[in-house]
Amino acid sequence: LLRGLVRLLNYEVTQELLKQAKGGRGRSFG
């Protein structure tokens, strides 16, 4: 369960980072 949760979190973060890298606009990340 925990591993799956971590994987899901990693996926979410990766998607956000990709979005940031592509658009450059959007909410700042920390």
Residue, then its C-alpha position, 0 to 999 in steps of 0.5 A: l500500500l505504502r509503495g503504491l502511494v509513493r509511486l502515485l505521489n511520484y507520478e503526480v510530482t513528475q507530471e507537475l514538473l513536466k508541466q512547469a518545464k513545458g509551460g513555464r507558467g502556472r503555480s510556482f512549486g515551493 
